[in-house]
Structures are given as C-alpha cells and as structure tokens.
Amino acid sequence: MDFAPIKTRRLYEEIVEQIKKLITDGKLKPGDKLLAERELADQFQVSRASVREAIRTLEMLGMIDIRPGEGTFVRSNSGDDIIRPLAMFLAVERSSLLDMFELRRIFETATAGLAAERASLEELDQIASAVENMKERLNVQDPEKGEEFDAAFHYAVAEATHNSLLTKLFKTVSEEFHKANSAARRQLYQDKPENAQKLIDQHTQILEAIRARSPHEASRAMLAHLMFAEGELRKWIV
C-alpha cells in the first residue's frame, strides 16, 4: 500500500487521516497488522515521534489495538463506537478547549463523588500512590513526571467509579485535554514552583474525601482543584 509524504504542521493528524481512510475503505481490515513504527516513519517521511502520537490517537479512537511484543493491529467494531465520535471531534477541534474546561468540571466532579461511594481498598491505594509519586517528583524537581502522575491520579479516580463507559469517556477527554494543554501545563509548574505544592495539596484533599466516603466533599474538592488549575492554565493559553 502507498502512503503520501506528510508536509503539514500537524503531522500526526495527517497520518491518522490516511490510516483511518485505509480502514474505512477496507484496505486495512480487522486483524491486519500495521507496519512497525520505523517503517511507517520512513513511508510517511516524518519523525517516529509523529508516528507514535498518531498511533496513540488511533488507539484512543478505538480503531487499533497495541499488543506489547506483537505489534499494532486494526481493531474490530465494538461498543467503543459510542465513544469514537467524541474522540474524533476532540482530536481535531483544538478550538473546543474552553468547552473541554467546562466538560471536565461537570464530568470529574461527578466522577469523584462516585469514587467516594464505590472505590475498593485497592483502588484507594492506587489513588494514594499517584499522590505519593507526585510528591516524590516535586522533591526532585521533575515536573514532567509529576504531570504524568497527576494524570494517573485522575484516571485512578475514574476507574474507582466501576463504570467502564465513564472511564472510557474520561480517558478520551483527558488525553485530548492534556495534549492541547501540554505547553501551558509546563508553564504552570515551571514559572510558579509553588503551584506544584498547591496541586499536591488539592489532590490530597480529594483523596481524603474519597477515603472518608464523602461524595459531597470529594466532588467539592475536585471542583476546587479544577477551578484552580483552569484559572492558572488560562493565563498561558493563547
């Protein structure tokens, strides 16, 4: 199969579109294995980083499966079709950033409340572990890893709802939100070092409310955290 060289600014989006078209046209069928990352980079004439981001996006869209040690395969249709239209919209509509802020406030406050009602002891440990990892990254001044554990915290809270559809929705919204805000989030940590400690304190408050089995307090703490983060991020978003 032939791929066209990529010459636009958003390279990964062009890669996504070409692979999506091959899938929808039936040239790539469920179960087919994609070329290795290096081979795709050569054919598209882009960096492997661009291919990697495209593969992550296609996985988020539910179009491929990444099987460690085996490769990347075209996925068969499943219940993820419910999520896919939203994922596709968020993947291309960067202008929807303000809508994503609003969506997170509604979505994650409810998620925290459900987690307070349903989290198992093991899930509480996972949420707590993410907070501890954030603290460790603060001590060694590693904001990039701290951001990674921040995302892990929110995902652990979503998983603690025991609602698979809600968790998939969270993953879709969260991944696109973090990609759209990556530069702004780095500024949030770097230009105001005190923000890192504030974020840890806020995550700790959410954790303690979930541990206390208090849906109201968990939702309140999550909303306060999201409002703070949004206020800081807006300063750096052009």
Buried (B, 14 or more C-beta within 10 A) or exposed (E): EEBEEBEEEBBBBBBBBBBBEBBEEEEBEEEEEBBEBEEBBBBBEBEEEBBBBBBBBBBBBBBBBBEEEEBBBBBEEEEBEEBBEBBBEBBBEEEBBEEBBEBBBEBBBBBBBBBBBBBEEEBBEBBBBBBEBBBEBBEEEBBEBBBBBBBBBBBBBBBBBBBEEBBBBBBBBBBBBBBBBEEBBBBBBEEEEEBBEBBBEBBBBBBBBBBEEBBEBBBBBBBBBBEBBBEBBEEBBE
